[in-house]
Amino acid sequence: MSIHDGKESLQNDIPVNSYTEWHPLKEVIVGSIGNLIVETDDMSFRYFFWENLQSSSLLHRKMHRVPLSVIDQCRHDLDVLVSTLSRMGISVRRPEYLNTKAKRFSSPSGWRCYSTPPYNIRDQTLIYGNKIIETPVMVRSRMYENDYLKKLFYEYFERGAKWISAPRPSLLDNSFDTSGIDSNALHLFQDRSHVLPQYEMMLDAAQCIKIGKDIVVNVNNKNHKIGVQWLRSVLPDVCIHEINIVDSHIDATLLPLKPGVLLIDQRKIPNLNKLPQGLRKWKMIKITDEDLSENYKYANKSLASKALAINVLSIDEHHVIVNKEATSIIRKLELNGFIPVPVPFRHGRLFGGGFHCVTLDVYRDGVAESYGV
Ligand code: NVA
């Protein structure tokens, strides 16, 4: 299936261009997987995945290793995604990830972690217009993940893209705003009673949704708040709207599919007052509990909830890459005039990311417009 005519229609020579989640996709990076070893008692890990961890067997372990057979299956599914995108005429790039072994590293302040593979590459880079914006990391083990993308970023930079990197947080125990954690559970984040907080900026690009001249950002704590302050300083001409609908990443809860149409997790957005005023007028494709299956082998070790099926990737205003198991969502998309492109994706929940998370749109054919957000 080829729906695009390659690079002929690119609007300028700069290789980076993306203002929305739905403009025709011309070039995309697809993440890679390798060994995943997680130190589950690391406080930044617990903090970030807290919502899912509370019902997870991972909370009671020190370390979690994903079996190699599962990693192989995940690698296979990513390869199917790559071939599907390529068949649609999209240029697909991959991170430089030759050594797939997790490496243990430590910080000068003493925390230690295993490095993570460049799988959820959406999380730490926001492409906006011709800018590559590396966002301030939240999870210690992910500190060096973007290194695997540097070769590509240098290539784009040399061809004219702008490249901006956030101040790197130190991620000390007292950097985190844990005021939202139930006091009965605070001991799981180490004893912080003797340290005064000194909040740092932490914000993932996956908290942001691009809607032309507007960006909607999920902000749930003081770390995010400082992160948004920084984002505003580097994108002064963009209207940045703060909302608070989830713990962190927004893209399994709310995704715009084309001007005027949103895919939403109705459980998280029971009333539209949580959204910017303009967005409340958009048509909502509402995903309910019945549309989401819990039938997943590794559910009690998952880093993502069953809502991950909402984490789709739009190729353009019509075609949407969606997990082939998400039959109810596929039906709803069809009923609303979209053309779902089902792709197998067996282990997204285990690794904490679906199709939107594991991709980074580098070039979408379109300009910055206002969509009345
Ligand atoms: N934390 C979200 C996933 C975001 C991609 C969830 O578990 O639903």
Residues whose N, C-alpha, C, O or C-beta is under 5 A from the ligand:
A	BS01	NVA	H249 D251 A252 L303 A304 S305 A307 L308 G352
